[in-house]
């Protein structure tokens, strides 16, 4: 079973940018799909973006045009570049991987201030 470790969260002003990273223990090639989800307290975890083994991507409507998911296979890392951040993007962001089994990272807090 792979482990996913996120980093890159923090506090940023509205309109700013952050880049989240998710390092996959082992090989990222064992993962059919990698993605990001987010969750606010008391709410359901929601889909943000994913990238498939072939490099194809998909995004939630709320982040299209602002967020970009990418990967560096040499570093076994998936990224989420978040631009034009809004207050409503404040959440805990979780890395998700379908790598034989479904795997989740521990989460990283993103806080966008007005």
C-alpha positions, -999 to 999 in steps of 0.1 A, spaced: 0 0 0 14 34 -9 15 64 14 7 99 3 22 129 20 9 164 12 26 197 18 24 233 7 -7 245 25 -8 278 44 -23 312 47 -27 334 17 -47 365 8 -75 364 -17 -62 366 -52 -29 349 -42 -15 315 -52 -3 284 -35 11 251 -48 3 219 -30 25 188 -34 17 151 -28 46 127 -27 38 91 -34 59 65 -15 70 39 -40 63 44 -77 36 69 -90 32 45 -119 14 21 -96 -14 47 -94 -41 47 -121 -54 80 -109 -42 108 -86 -62 137 -74 -71 163 -49 -102 166 -27 -111 192 -1 -132 193 30 -145 220 53 -156 212 89 -190 196 90 -192 192 52 -186 163 28 -153 159 11 -155 173 -24 -137 166 -56 -112 192 -68 -92 177 -97 -76 145 -109 -49 133 -133 -51 99 -150 -22 76 -158 -23 89 -194 -20 125 -182 -56 135 -189 -71 158 -163 -105 168 -149 -115 196 -127 -145 207 -106 -164 235 -121 -156 257 -91 -118 256 -98 -116 254 -136 -93 280 -150 -78 287 -116 -63 254 -105 -39 231 -124 -30 196 -115 2 181 -128 27 154 -119 65 148 -120 69 111 -124 107 113 -117 98 127 -83 68 106 -77 49 138 -70 16 153 -79 10 190 -77 -20 213 -74 -12 249 -85 -39 272 -71 -42 307 -85 -67 335 -80 -76 320 -47 -109 329 -31 -120 329 5 -143 300 -3 -113 279 -13 -105 277 24 -105 240 33 -83 210 42 -70 196 10 -64 159 7 -44 140 -19 -61 109 -32 -46 80 -51 -61 49 -68 -30 27 -65 -43 -8 -64 -63 4 -34 -77 38 -25 -53 59 -6 -56 93 12 -30 117 25 -33 133 59 -45 166 46 -30 201 44 -48 233 55 -54 261 30 -67 293 44 -76 322 22 -81 356 39 -101 385 25 
